[in-house]
Amino acid sequence: MHIHIAELKGFASSLHVWRTCTHSTEDLQELTTFTMPHRTIHIFRKGLRLHDNPTLLAALESSDVIFPLYILDKNFITSNTNVGSNRWNFLLQSIEDLHCNLQKLNSCLFVIKGDYKQVLRDYVQKWNITQVTVDHEIEPYYRDMDENITAMGQELGFQFLSLVSHTLYDIRRIITENGGRAPLTYKRFLHILSRLGDPEPPSREITEEHFMKCTTPADAFVTEEHRVPLPEDLDVPRSKSTNWIGGESQGLRRLEQHLEKQGWVSQFKKPQTIPNSLLPSTTGLSPYFSVGCLSVRVFFQKLSTIYAQAKNHSLPPVSLQGQLLWREFFYTVASYTPNFTKMAGNPICLQIDWYKDEDKLNKWTKAQTGFPWIDAIMTQLREEGWIHHLARHAVACFLTRGDLWISWEEGMKVFEELLLDADYSINAGNWMWLSASAFFHHYTRIFCPVRFGKRTDPDGNYIRKYLPVLKDFPAKYIYDPWTAPEDIQKQAKCIIGKLNCTWRFNISNKREV
């Protein structure tokens, strides 16, 4: 395999470097050995970890000086995405954990606020940088960012290196293997992967020895100007939930705890997990994958080891590896599809004349629909930043094709704000799926907002936890309290209605919906 390093050619390569000649991958190692060592800025984006970080490893092995950098461009984040306080807290915790882990290796993380182009231009010149490295990403913003950094490198004279680590495969290889198009069904996607073989193994471990050979100058160590900001520094409220603490350390701890349950891991079938259990019945690792605190390749490899030792195990699409492949599927389709997060101009999305109803959208968003199962889910989402995948299915179906007939784009924006694991590709892909706008078109398969939750939580403990105003209702009525006789409502100290009531049933019947 050969790589032309003046531009991205040959999708089989995960390498994107600005140079002026062609080298084989074997030559590249020799090149880094015999050329002058670099002074490198490594920009952390969605790879907020030290394990399985091939770009950082390549930077360390080709340099004698390194500046680990996180550029916090709040104006970009708030203008291009909806980021709620729980997401901000999780991100800042993840950045702080990365800084602490780098300190253990005699380095540090510089956090610099501002426009990435101006920050990079200033610090490339201030620190006499000859190489900039970043993790490869598929989102349009990061593609534009890479093009701008490449152009800046040609102007200022530094090299640019980008390696794949946020996905199992180099997505470009999948597109190429499918004839230059994205596979639009999971079955076709798995067929393409069967021709590509297993994902590449995780990269070698980064150790203290790497940072002894490639150092961060002591006189440049983090000052007050470059420290990890606190939430209040960014006018972000502190998160009240402690269910998910951000960072590689927490992510690895959770991962190992799950892998200890080898029987559960090998027999895991996602549809059989419980959406309204009071503790997560799935792994709860998705927030850590979203910002790259955990490596999907490490998880995939560890699962393969457990499967190999098991007498039998579940298979995709319902297995744990199947969930990682669903993630890969949406990344692949998103990388190839223009306007993936919109209905208009999106070639794979049905163009549907959705209702525009700000009042009903607001009630759904603020957990005020009057359907306890739906409102409990939306309350958990707002308070904790996470809900089970079937709970996501239920509220998404309710908003779109099931009840309110409001566009999936509106729901996607709310999830983008509130979910800790909000992800460009997966969020939009799932909303198109659940609204039957793409991938899935069985319009009549809907989640009943009353009966569905009863199947796995007939006593309504989930509702009692997240909607304490309803906690004293008998199980018979807790999913549809408007059917309770008046004396039962009085005993529960909760009167159901539209006016002068304890619990507003705003969307009171299917005729309204």
C-alpha positions in Angstrom: 0.0 0.0 0.0 1.3 3.4 -0.9 0.2 6.8 0.5 0.5 10.1 -1.4 1.1 12.5 1.4 0.3 15.7 -0.4 -3.4 15.0 -0.2 -5.8 12.2 0.8 -5.6 9.5 -1.8 -6.2 5.8 -1.6 -9.1 5.5 0.9 -7.4 2.3 2.3 -5.0 4.6 4.2 -5.9 6.3 7.4 -3.1 8.7 7.1 -3.4 12.4 6.1 0.0 14.2 6.1 1.2 17.2 4.2 4.4 16.3 2.4 5.5 16.5 -1.2 6.4 12.9 -2.0 5.1 9.4 -1.9 6.2 6.8 0.7 5.1 3.3 1.7 3.9 2.8 5.2 7.2 1.0 5.9 9.1 4.0 4.6 7.1 6.3 6.9 8.7 4.7 10.0 12.1 5.1 8.5 11.3 8.7 7.6 10.4 9.6 11.1 13.6 7.8 12.3 16.1 9.6 10.0 14.6 13.1 9.7 15.1 15.8 12.2 12.7 15.4 15.2 9.7 17.6 15.2 8.3 20.2 17.6 4.7 19.1 17.6 1.3 20.4 18.6 -1.1 17.5 19.2 -4.7 18.7 19.1 -7.2 16.7 21.1 -10.6 16.7 19.6 -12.7 13.6 20.2 -9.9 11.4 21.3 -9.8 12.5 25.0 -7.6 9.6 26.1 -4.1 8.1 26.2 -5.0 4.5 25.4 -5.3 3.5 21.8 -4.3 6.9 20.5 -2.2 6.2 17.4 -1.9 9.9 16.3 -0.5 10.9 19.7 1.8 7.9 19.6 3.0 8.9 16.1 3.5 12.4 17.3 5.6 11.3 20.3 7.8 8.9 18.2 8.5 11.6 15.6 9.2 14.5 17.9 11.5 15.6 20.7 9.1 18.3 21.9 5.3 18.1 22.2 2.6 20.4 23.3 -0.7 18.6 24.0 -3.5 21.1 23.2 -7.3 21.4 23.5 -8.8 24.4 21.8 -12.0 25.4 23.5 -14.0 27.4 21.0 -17.2 28.1 22.9 -18.6 30.4 20.2 -18.3 27.6 17.7 -19.8 25.0 20.0 -22.8 27.2 21.0 -23.5 28.4 17.5 -23.2 25.0 15.8 -24.6 22.6 18.3 -26.9 22.7 21.3 -24.9 21.8 24.4 -26.7 21.6 27.7 -25.1 21.9 31.2 -24.7 18.2 31.7 -22.8 17.8 28.5 -20.6 20.8 29.3 -19.8 19.3 32.8 -19.0 15.9 31.3 -16.7 17.4 28.7 -14.9 19.6 31.2 -14.5 16.6 33.5 -13.1 14.6 30.6 -10.6 17.3 29.7 -9.5 17.6 33.4 -9.0 13.9 33.6 -6.9 13.9 30.4 -4.7 16.7 31.9 -4.2 14.7 35.1 -3.2 11.6 33.2 -0.7 13.6 31.1 0.7 15.1 34.3 1.4 11.5 35.6 3.6 11.1 32.5 5.4 14.4 33.1 3.4 16.4 30.6 0.3 18.5 30.7 -2.7 19.7 28.6 -2.9 23.3 27.4 -6.5 24.5 27.1 -6.7 27.6 25.0 -9.9 29.5 24.4 -10.6 31.0 21.0 -11.1 30.5 17.3 -9.0 27.4 16.4 -7.5 29.0 13.3 -6.2 32.0 15.2 -5.1 29.9 18.2 -3.2 27.5 16.0 -1.6 30.3 14.0 -0.5 32.1 17.1 0.9 29.1 18.9 2.6 27.4 15.9 4.7 30.6 15.6 5.1 31.1 19.4 6.3 27.5 20.0 8.2 27.1 16.7 6.1 24.2 15.6 7.1 21.9 12.7 4.2 19.4 13.0 0.5 19.4 13.9 -1.3 16.1 14.7 -5.0 15.5 15.2 -7.3 12.4 15.3 -9.2 11.9 12.1 -13.0 12.8 12.2 -15.7 12.4 9.6 -18.0 15.4 10.5 -18.2 18.3 8.0 -16.8 20.8 10.6 -13.7 18.6 11.2 -13.2 18.0 7.5 -13.2 21.8 7.0 -10.9 22.1 9.9 -8.4 19.6 8.5 -8.4 21.4 5.1 -7.7 24.7 6.9 -4.9 23.2 8.9 -3.4 21.6 5.8 -3.5 25.0 4.0 -2.0 26.7 7.1 0.8 24.1 7.2 1.7 24.9 3.6 1.8 28.6 4.4 3.7 28.4 7.7 5.8 25.3 7.0 4.6 22.6 9.3 3.5 19.1 8.5 0.0 17.7 9.3 -0.7 14.2 10.4 -4.2 12.6 11.1 -4.9 9.0 11.9 -8.1 7.1 12.4 -9.0 6.0 16.0 -12.6 7.2 16.7 -14.1 4.4 14.6 -13.3 0.7 14.2 -12.5 1.0 10.5 -11.2 3.8 8.3 -14.7 4.7 7.0 -13.2 5.6 3.6 -12.3 1.9 3.1 -15.9 0.9 3.6 -17.1 3.4 1.1 -14.5 2.3 -1.5 -15.3 -1.4 -0.9 -19.0 -0.6 -1.6 -18.2 0.9 -5.0 -17.8 4.5 -3.8 -21.2 4.7 -2.0 -22.3 4.2 1.5 -24.2 0.9 2.2 -27.7 1.9 3.3 -28.7 -1.3 5.1 -27.1 -2.9 8.0 -27.1 -6.3 6.2 -25.2 -4.8 3.3 -22.9 -3.0 5.7 -22.0 -6.3 7.5 -21.3 -7.9 4.1 -18.8 -5.2 3.3 -17.1 -5.6 6.6 -16.9 -9.4 6.1 -14.7 -8.6 3.0 -12.6 -6.2 4.9 -11.8 -8.5 7.8 -11.5 -7.6 11.5 -10.8 -4.0 12.6 -7.2 -3.0 13.1 -6.0 -3.8 16.7 -5.5 -0.9 19.2 -2.2 1.0 19.0 0.6 0.4 21.4 0.5 1.7 24.9 1.8 5.2 25.6 4.2 5.2 28.5 6.2 7.5 30.6 9.2 6.5 28.5 7.6 8.2 25.5 7.4 11.5 27.4 11.0 11.1 28.5 12.2 11.0 24.9 9.7 13.6 23.8 9.1 16.3 26.4 6.9 19.2 27.1 9.2 22.2 28.0 9.0 22.9 31.7 8.9 26.6 31.1 5.7 26.2 29.0 3.8 24.2 31.6 0.2 25.1 32.2 -0.4 28.5 33.8 -3.7 30.0 34.9 -4.2 31.2 31.3 -4.1 27.6 30.0 -5.8 25.6 32.7 -8.9 23.5 32.3 -11.8 25.9 33.0 -14.4 25.2 35.6 -18.1 25.3 34.6 -18.6 28.7 36.2 -15.8 30.1 34.1 -18.0 29.4 31.1 -21.3 30.5 32.8 -22.4 26.8 32.8 -24.3 25.6 35.9 -22.7 22.7 37.7 -24.3 19.3 37.0 -26.4 17.9 39.9 -26.2 14.4 38.6 -23.3 12.2 39.6 -24.3 9.1 37.6 -21.8 9.8 34.8 -18.4 11.4 35.6 -16.4 12.3 32.5 -13.0 11.1 31.7 -10.8 8.2 30.5 -10.2 7.0 34.1 -14.0 6.6 34.8 -14.6 5.1 31.4 -12.0 2.4 31.8 -13.2 1.6 35.2 -16.8 1.1 33.9 -15.5 -0.9 31.0 -13.6 -3.3 33.3 -16.6 -3.7 35.6 -18.8 -4.8 32.7 -16.1 -7.1 31.3 -15.9 -9.0 34.6 -19.5 -10.2 33.9 -18.4 -12.5 31.0 -21.7 -14.5 31.0 -23.7 -11.2 30.7 -21.3 -9.9 28.0 -21.4 -13.0 25.8 -25.3 -13.4 26.1 -26.1 -9.7 25.8 -29.1 -9.0 23.5 -30.0 -5.3 23.4 -33.8 -5.7 22.8 -34.0 -7.8 26.0 -32.7 -5.0 28.2 -35.1 -3.0 30.3 -35.8 0.6 29.4 -37.3 1.7 32.7 -34.9 -0.1 35.2 -33.7 2.3 37.9 -30.1 1.4 37.0 -28.8 1.1 33.4 -29.5 -2.3 32.0 -27.0 -1.7 29.2 -23.4 -0.8 29.5 -23.8 3.0 29.9 -20.5 3.4 28.1 -21.9 5.5 25.2 -21.0 8.9 26.7 -17.3 7.8 27.0 -17.2 6.7 23.4 -18.9 9.9 22.2 -16.0 12.2 23.3 -13.3 9.5 22.9 -12.6 8.8 26.6 -12.9 5.1 25.6 -11.6 3.4 22.4 -14.2 1.4 20.4 -11.3 -0.7 19.1 -10.2 -1.7 22.6 -13.8 -2.6 23.5 -14.3 -4.6 20.3 -11.0 -6.5 20.9 -11.9 -7.4 24.5 -15.3 -8.6 23.4 -13.7 -10.8 20.8 -11.5 -12.4 23.5 -14.6 -13.1 25.7 -16.6 -14.5 22.7 -13.7 -16.8 21.8 -13.8 -18.3 25.3 -17.6 -18.7 25.5 -19.5 -21.8 24.4 -21.9 -19.6 22.5 -22.6 -15.9 22.3 -25.1 -13.4 20.9 -24.5 -12.1 17.4 -25.0 -8.7 15.6 -27.2 -6.8 15.4 -28.2 -7.4 19.0 -24.9 -8.3 20.6 -22.5 -5.8 22.2 -20.2 -6.0 19.1 -23.4 -5.5 17.1 -24.0 -2.2 18.9 -20.5 -1.0 18.0 -21.2 -1.9 14.4 -24.4 0.0 14.4 -22.3 3.0 15.5 -20.0 2.3 12.6 -22.9 2.0 10.2 -24.3 5.4 11.0 -20.8 7.0 10.8 -20.3 5.5 7.4 -23.6 6.7 6.0 -23.2 10.2 7.6 -19.7 10.5 6.1 -21.1 10.1 2.6 -24.5 11.8 2.8 -24.9 15.6 2.4 -27.1 17.4 4.9 -27.2 14.3 7.0 -28.7 16.2 10.0 -31.5 17.8 8.0 -34.5 16.7 6.0 -34.1 19.2 3.2 -31.4 18.4 0.8 -30.8 15.0 2.4 -31.0 12.3 -0.4 -31.8 9.4 1.9 -34.5 11.1 3.9 -38.2 11.1 3.1 -39.6 14.6 2.7 -42.5 14.6 5.1 -45.0 17.5 5.7 -44.6 17.5 9.5 -46.8 19.7 11.7 -45.3 22.8 13.3 -46.6 23.1 16.8 -44.4 25.0 19.2 -46.8 24.4 22.1 -46.8 20.6 21.9 -43.1 20.5 21.1 -42.4 22.6 24.3 -44.6 20.2 26.3 -42.7 17.2 25.0 -39.4 18.9 25.7 -40.3 19.9 29.2 -41.9 16.6 30.2 -45.4 18.1 30.3 -47.3 15.9 27.9 -49.4 14.4 30.7 -48.3 10.8 29.7 -46.3 9.7 32.8 -44.2 7.2 30.9 -43.1 9.8 28.3 -42.7 12.6 30.9 -40.6 10.4 33.2 -38.2 9.6 30.3 -37.9 13.2 29.4 -37.3 14.1 33.1 -34.5 11.6 33.4 -33.0 12.9 30.2 -32.9 16.5 31.4 -31.7 15.6 34.9 -29.1 13.0 34.1 -28.2 13.3 30.4 -28.9 9.6 29.6 -31.9 7.3 28.9 -32.1 3.7 27.7 -32.3 3.1 24.0 -35.9 1.8 24.1 -36.8 4.9 26.1 -35.3 7.0 23.3 -37.4 5.0 20.9 -40.6 5.7 22.9 -40.2 9.4 23.1 -39.0 9.8 19.6 -41.9 7.8 18.2 -44.3 9.9 20.4 -42.9 13.2 19.0 -42.9 12.1 15.3 -45.0 9.4 13.6 -46.7 7.9 16.7 -48.5 10.9 18.2 -47.5 14.5 17.7 -46.3 14.3 14.0 -43.6 16.9 14.7 -40.3 16.8 12.7 -37.5 14.5 13.8 -35.1 17.5 13.4 -36.7 19.1 16.4 -36.3 16.0 18.6 -32.7 15.6 17.3 -31.9 19.2 18.6 -33.3 18.4 22.0 -31.3 15.2 22.3 -28.2 17.1 21.0 -28.6 19.5 23.9 -29.4 17.0 26.7 -27.7 13.6 25.9 -24.2 13.1 27.2 -23.6 10.8 24.3 -25.0 13.1 21.7 -23.2 12.3 18.4 -23.5 13.9 15.0 -23.9 10.7 13.1 -25.7 8.5 15.6 -28.2 11.1 16.8 -29.4 12.1 13.3 -29.3 8.5 12.1 -31.4 7.2 14.9 -34.0 10.1 14.6 -34.4 9.4 10.9 -34.8 5.7 11.7 -37.3 6.1 14.5 -39.4 8.6 12.6 -39.4 6.2 9.6 -37.8 8.9 7.5 -34.9 6.6 6.5 -33.6 3.1 7.0 -36.9 1.9 8.5 -40.3 2.4 7.0 -42.8 0.3 9.1 -44.9 3.3 10.0 -47.5 1.4 11.9 -45.0 -0.1 14.4 -45.4 2.4 17.3 -44.8 2.5 21.0 -47.9 3.0 23.0 -47.2 5.7 25.6 -49.3 3.9 28.2 -48.9 0.1 27.6 -45.2 -0.1 26.6 -43.7 0.8 30.0 -46.0 -1.5 31.8 -44.4 -4.6 30.3 -41.1 -4.2 32.2 -42.1 -2.1 35.1 -45.8 -2.9 36.0 -45.5 -1.3 39.5 -44.3 2.0 37.9 -41.2 2.5 40.1 -39.5 4.4 37.3 -42.4 6.9 37.1 -42.4 7.2 40.9 -38.7 8.1 40.9 -38.8 10.7 38.1 -42.3 12.0 38.7 -42.7 12.0 42.5 -46.0 13.9 42.2 -47.5 10.6 41.0 -45.7 8.4 43.5 -48.8 7.6 45.6 -50.9 6.4 42.7 -51.7 2.6 42.8 -49.9 0.7 40.1 -53.2 0.2 38.3 -53.5 3.9 37.4 -49.9 5.2 37.4 -49.4 4.9 33.7 -52.8 6.5 32.9 -53.7 8.5 36.1 -56.5 10.4 34.3 -58.5 7.1 34.5 -58.3 7.0 38.3 -61.6 7.8 40.1 -61.7 11.1 41.9 -61.3 9.5 45.4 -58.2 7.6 44.3 -56.7 10.9 43.0 -57.5 12.6 46.3 -55.8 9.7 48.2 -52.8 10.1 46.0 -52.8 13.9 46.7 -52.7 14.5 42.9 -55.7 15.8 41.0 -55.5 15.2 37.2 -56.9 17.7 34.8 -56.2 20.9 32.8 -57.1 23.6 35.3 -56.7 23.9 39.1 -54.9 20.6 39.2 -51.8 18.9 40.5 -50.9 17.1 37.3 -51.8 18.7 34.0 -52.9 16.3 31.4 -52.2 18.8 28.6 -52.5 16.4 25.6 -55.6 14.8 26.9 -56.7 12.4 24.2 -55.8 11.0 20.8 -58.2 13.4 19.1 -56.0 16.3 20.2 -52.9 14.4 19.2 
